[in-house]
């Protein structure tokens, strides 16, 4: 395979915090020219068999996927897993344990919003949840837009759901070591999702890359929906510096909310090793 392959290896369905089913996502990806696809729901692999079947039905090749929330340097970092065995028991248990803290966190978020006059947020967010184990800030954001508190989800996060705002509640996720080892033990490849999104200093980012690599992590997202064109170049250089393979994915959640549609990103810069080159034997 080549770096110009239209691969979209980062998106979300109703199994976590997307608004489309795995089947609808597969249809949309295929219609947009995606050739290699992965569904990467947050801390969940319950949609993988559906997604693989839908990919085949729409003429696409498929890699299993998930996006695991980890805590690193007091920040939430996302690690994408690709090409793993979707029936691996240890990985399924680890993800189940990671999801376990979301319910209590959601209740505390609702309490914070109530203190500033926004009532019924927990019940309102639940209406947008396909999987109650995975209630998240995104579901609260959709409720706040529907209720008229904000005009769009970007305004919600800015006013209510980021650190220091009334609805923000931190959560301790899995460790970086746990996430990478779950993925690699299940025969997959671990990828740092959208590294340009984290508010790290240069030293903290360097430490993240070094520790990730020491645990067996092999790739970073270079071309992704939340990176700017300048960050494509910056993280292409970082991939070459550390010897990481490069991934590409829209991080698509919803036709109404996402900045980038499935399959609509530019190709990876040509000097990089595409992550799918490491996973050719795992592609379905």
PyMOL commands that set and color helices and strands:
alter all, ss='L'
color gray80, all
select helices_A, chain A and resi 22-31+48-57+89-99+102-114+121-126+132-134+137-146+153-161+176-185+195-197+202-214+229-242+275-278+280-282
alter helices_A, ss='H'
color red, helices_A
select strands_A, chain A and resi 7-8+36-37+61-62+65-72+75-82+174-175+189-192+219-224+245-249
alter strands_A, ss='S'
color yellow, strands_A
deselect
rebuild
show_as cartoon
